[in-house]
């Protein structure tokens, strides 16, 4: 699809504004931007558009232009999908929208199977990455903390075992739960940092 030339183009200030609207935390905003871009790309692919990624980028550009013009947008993600729907109508009005030869288009069931396989592969890769990060974070804990987590979570009757563990450690059940909660929070922060670095 050839987009109509416009005088406006996305600049660093516009991108910064969009990122701030997605999330005050810069890293989270970057991840939010990528998720939104992927969501828009999948939307256009679902409509069988050629150049779905270009259309997704154009939708984000138009959204950013509205933000820079001072438009009040309560839900940026929902607004982006509205922009994408309008862009899709514009796309279908153009002669080149139907110019792709039918032989180049996968039948719908093949396309859906291909997308499903891609999503499964991505999900599996993400799950393996999370598991690898968790192994690294567990290895970074001291041996006593790892043993505490193992005994707290692994085995038969959880209630009785945890009560016995608390007694053995000279702690109340609540104090033991709090100690384990803090260890889990430490693991969660470590895992999130590891995933961001990956």
Beta strands, then each sheet from edge to edge (+ up, - down):
end
